[in-house]
Amino acid sequence: MIPALEDPVPRRAAEICRGTLRLLGHLGYYGLTEMTLANNRRADIAAIGPAGDIWMIEIKSSVADFKSDHKWREYMDYCDRLTFAVSDDFPQDLIPAEAGLIVADAFYGAVIREAPDARLVPARRKAVTLRFARLAASRLSGFADTGWTPADDGLTSPLT
């Protein structure tokens, strides 16, 4: 039996995501993947910087992925900057001028073009920041709870 080949599209998207998150961390921005916005759209990466500015990163793993997705403009109302993250073989001239551009692989990335700054109004910034914080706390709580058993905390005896 021949093993199934891994689908390269999700792998490429995961690699771009990993490198982009590493780049963002180096720039002082910390991101969450798959954050649902108030308009029910889901940003591939939402990141908050040291001054509280909010970036949304849309990952495109192929030209077909880019051409089939027109919802990216709907993220612009929820961030200060919208940026596309692509691989190094993606045709960069396809990326619209109203968005920034990051080129990334599984290990790192580079900002090729900064996104135009479109500052959020304070009420929207507060709402997005609160959504971000709650999602981060929820994921951290879930991670801390994974695999826990009563005997693990040193405070209780296992049931006998």
C-alpha positions as CSV (number, residue, x, y, z in Angstrom):
1,M,0.0,0.0,0.0
2,I,1.3,3.4,-1.0
3,P,1.0,6.1,1.7
4,A,-1.1,9.1,0.8
5,L,0.9,12.2,0.0
6,E,0.4,15.1,2.3
7,D,-1.7,17.9,0.8
8,P,0.8,20.7,0.1
9,V,-1.7,23.5,0.3
10,P,-2.6,23.3,4.0
11,R,1.1,22.6,4.8
12,R,2.2,25.7,2.8
13,A,-0.3,27.9,4.7
14,A,0.9,26.5,8.0
15,E,4.5,27.2,7.1
16,I,3.6,30.8,6.1
17,C,1.7,31.2,9.3
18,R,4.6,30.0,11.4
19,G,7.2,32.2,9.8
20,T,4.8,35.2,9.9
21,L,4.2,34.7,13.7
22,R,7.9,34.5,14.3
23,L,8.5,37.7,12.3
24,L,5.6,39.5,14.2
25,G,7.1,38.4,17.6
26,H,10.5,39.9,16.5
27,L,8.7,43.1,15.7
28,G,7.0,43.2,19.1
29,Y,3.6,42.0,17.8
30,Y,2.0,38.9,19.3
31,G,-0.7,37.1,17.3
32,L,-3.5,34.7,17.5
33,T,-4.5,32.5,14.7
34,E,-8.1,32.0,13.5
35,M,-9.7,34.9,15.4
36,T,-13.4,35.4,14.6
37,L,-14.3,39.1,14.3
38,A,-17.6,40.7,15.1
39,N,-18.7,40.4,11.5
40,N,-18.3,36.6,11.7
41,R,-15.2,36.7,9.4
42,R,-12.2,34.8,10.7
43,A,-8.8,36.4,10.4
44,D,-5.9,34.1,9.8
45,I,-3.7,36.0,12.2
46,A,-4.7,38.9,14.5
47,A,-1.8,40.6,16.2
48,I,-1.4,43.4,18.8
49,G,1.7,45.6,19.0
50,P,3.4,47.4,21.9
51,A,1.3,50.5,21.4
52,G,-2.0,48.6,21.1
53,D,-2.2,48.8,17.4
54,I,-3.9,45.9,15.7
55,W,-2.8,44.1,12.5
56,M,-4.8,41.5,10.6
57,I,-2.7,39.1,8.4
58,E,-4.4,37.2,5.6
59,I,-2.4,34.1,4.5
60,K,-2.5,33.2,0.9
61,S,-0.9,29.8,0.0
62,S,-1.4,30.1,-3.7
63,V,-2.7,32.3,-6.5
64,A,-5.9,30.2,-6.7
65,D,-6.4,30.8,-2.9
66,F,-6.0,34.6,-3.5
67,K,-8.2,34.8,-6.5
68,S,-11.0,32.8,-4.9
69,D,-11.2,34.9,-1.7
70,H,-12.7,38.4,-1.8
71,K,-13.7,38.7,1.8
72,W,-10.3,40.3,2.9
73,R,-11.7,43.8,2.6
74,E,-14.2,42.9,5.4
75,Y,-11.2,42.7,7.9
76,M,-10.2,46.3,7.3
77,D,-12.8,47.6,9.7
78,Y,-11.3,45.7,12.5
79,C,-7.6,46.6,12.3
80,D,-5.2,49.4,11.9
81,R,-3.3,47.6,9.1
82,L,-4.2,44.7,6.9
83,T,-1.3,42.6,5.4
84,F,-1.1,39.6,3.2
85,A,1.5,36.9,4.0
86,V,2.6,34.8,1.1
87,S,5.5,32.5,0.1
88,D,8.5,33.6,-1.9
89,D,7.2,32.2,-5.2
90,F,3.8,34.1,-5.0
91,P,3.5,36.9,-7.6
92,Q,3.7,39.9,-5.4
93,D,2.1,42.3,-7.9
94,L,-1.2,40.6,-7.2
95,I,-1.3,42.0,-3.7
96,P,-3.5,45.2,-3.6
97,A,-1.9,48.5,-2.7
98,E,-4.3,49.0,0.2
99,A,-2.7,46.1,2.0
100,G,0.8,45.3,3.2
101,L,2.9,42.4,2.1
102,I,4.9,39.8,4.1
103,V,6.9,37.0,2.5
104,A,7.4,34.1,4.8
105,D,8.5,30.5,5.0
106,A,8.3,28.0,7.9
107,F,11.2,29.7,9.7
108,Y,10.8,33.4,9.3
109,G,9.5,36.2,7.2
110,A,10.1,39.7,5.9
111,V,7.9,42.8,5.6
112,I,8.2,43.7,1.9
113,R,5.7,46.5,2.0
114,E,4.1,48.1,5.0
115,A,0.3,48.3,5.0
116,P,-1.3,51.8,5.0
117,D,-2.2,52.9,8.5
118,A,-6.0,53.3,9.0
119,R,-6.5,54.0,12.7
120,L,-9.5,52.3,14.4
121,V,-11.9,54.4,16.4
122,P,-11.5,53.9,20.1
123,A,-14.7,51.9,20.7
124,R,-13.8,49.5,17.9
125,R,-10.2,49.2,19.2
126,K,-11.5,48.4,22.6
127,A,-13.9,45.7,21.3
128,V,-11.3,44.0,19.1
129,T,-8.7,44.2,21.9
130,L,-11.2,42.6,24.4
131,R,-12.1,39.9,21.9
132,F,-8.3,39.2,21.3
133,A,-7.6,39.1,25.1
134,R,-10.5,36.7,25.8
135,L,-9.6,34.4,23.0
136,A,-6.0,34.3,24.2
137,A,-7.0,33.6,27.8
138,S,-9.5,30.9,26.7
139,R,-6.7,29.2,24.7
140,L,-4.3,29.5,27.5
141,S,-6.8,28.1,30.0
142,G,-7.5,25.1,27.7
143,F,-3.8,24.5,27.3
144,A,-3.2,24.5,31.1
145,D,-6.1,22.1,31.6
146,T,-5.0,19.6,29.0
147,G,-4.1,16.2,30.5
148,W,-4.6,17.3,34.1
149,T,-5.7,14.6,36.6
150,P,-6.4,15.0,40.3
151,A,-3.1,13.5,41.4
152,D,-1.1,15.9,39.2
153,D,-1.6,18.9,41.5
154,G,0.0,17.4,44.6
155,L,-3.0,18.6,46.6
156,T,-5.3,15.6,46.3
157,S,-4.9,11.9,46.6
158,P,-5.8,9.7,43.6
159,L,-9.0,7.8,44.1
160,T,-8.5,4.2,45.1
